[in-house]
Amino acid sequence: MDRTDSYCSLMQAKSIALLALSSNNSLRKEIAKGDEHATEDM
């Protein structure tokens, strides 16, 4: 594995992580919406 190859795989992993993060954030917002009502009851 040469340097450019590992750099490419690093960039690929980074974009996958970013995708996972963004989808995770939207999921978390949906969960937070549901949690707002739950915390009000407590």
C-alpha positions in Angstrom: 0.0 0.0 0.0 1.6 3.3 -1.1 1.0 6.7 0.4 -1.6 7.9 -2.1 -3.6 4.7 -1.6 -3.8 5.0 2.1 -4.7 8.7 1.7 -7.6 7.7 -0.6 -8.9 5.2 1.9 -8.5 7.8 4.7 -10.6 10.2 2.7 -13.2 7.5 2.0 -13.4 6.7 5.7 -13.8 10.3 6.5 -16.7 10.8 4.1 -18.4 7.7 5.4 -18.0 8.9 9.0 -19.4 12.3 8.0 -22.4 10.6 6.3 -22.9 8.5 9.5 -22.7 11.6 11.6 -25.2 13.7 9.6 -27.7 10.8 9.5 -27.1 10.3 13.3 -27.7 14.0 13.9 -31.1 14.0 12.1 -32.0 10.9 14.0 -31.0 12.6 17.3 -33.2 15.6 16.4 -36.1 13.3 15.9 -35.4 11.6 19.2 -35.0 15.0 21.0 -38.4 16.0 19.6 -39.9 12.9 21.3 -37.9 13.5 24.5 -39.2 17.0 24.9 -42.6 15.7 25.8 -41.1 13.0 28.0 -39.1 15.5 30.1 -42.1 17.8 30.5 -44.0 15.0 32.3 -41.2 14.3 34.8 
